[in-house]
Amino acid sequence: MSFDTRLCAVLALAATVGACTPTDATFGNAVRTTMAAQVVDPDPRYDNPVPTTDGAKSAGAVDRYRADRVKQPDTISTTDGQSGSPK
């Protein structure tokens, strides 16, 4: 028996044995669970209604922006007077 014949026989045996290996019934459950956790709810329920958009209001904002008459946002104040990192 030559080297090539033995090599072919070993490769054929490995392919046959490799095809017969049993698989785990729970294989892939972690991936499916993670994917399901990341799927967005197609029909969400909110406590507060989502504000609607208005084309005329948006167009007015764009016109003000182009004319350099942008409305300044309200100031934000906090109750914490400290600054810097905690010690």
Stockholm file with secondary structure:
# STOCKHOLM 1.0

chainA/1-87         MSFDTRLCAVLALAATVGACTPTDATFGNAVRTTMAAQVVDPDPRYDNPVPTTDGAKSAGAVDRYRADRVKQPDTISTTDGQSGSPK
#=GR chainA/1-87 SS CCHHHHHHHHHHHHHHHHHTCCCCTTTTHHHHHHHHHHSCCSSCCCSSCCCCCCHHHHHHHHHHHHTTCCCCCCCCCCSCCCCSCCC
#=GC SS_cons        CCHHHHHHHHHHHHHHHHHTCCCCTTTTHHHHHHHHHHSCCSSCCCSSCCCCCCHHHHHHHHHHHHTTCCCCCCCCCCSCCCCSCCC
//
